[in-house]
Amino acid sequence: RRGLALRALGRLDDALAVLEEGLGLEPDHRDLREALGATRDLIVAADTAAESPDGDRFERLVAWLLEGGAAFPDLYLKRYGEGDRGVHCRTTIANNKRVLF
């Protein structure tokens, strides 16, 4: 839970360290593996956004969502190229499940 809380606060490097530590203690824990993968995806997306000309807008969007209390544990944002971004699911999402709150 600590790793997810850190990730929600945008402290991705801290979240990554905590999740890796947890996975070291429980290597077969499926939720930890998924959370670790999702956190790595966010770090890659943030790095990609920082390298892009519109990176500031991308980072501002994520920061705005997190600062406003948004949570989107089943989603991640990804940048593909100049002006091309997408929102993706980390897992299969059931019908009528709220994915952004």
Secondary structure, DSSP 8 states (H G I E B T S, - for coil): -HHHHHHHTT-HHHHHHHHHHHHHH-TT-HHHHHHHHHHHHHHHHHHHHHHSTTHHHHHHHHHHHHHTT---TTEEEEEEETTEEEEEESS---TT-----
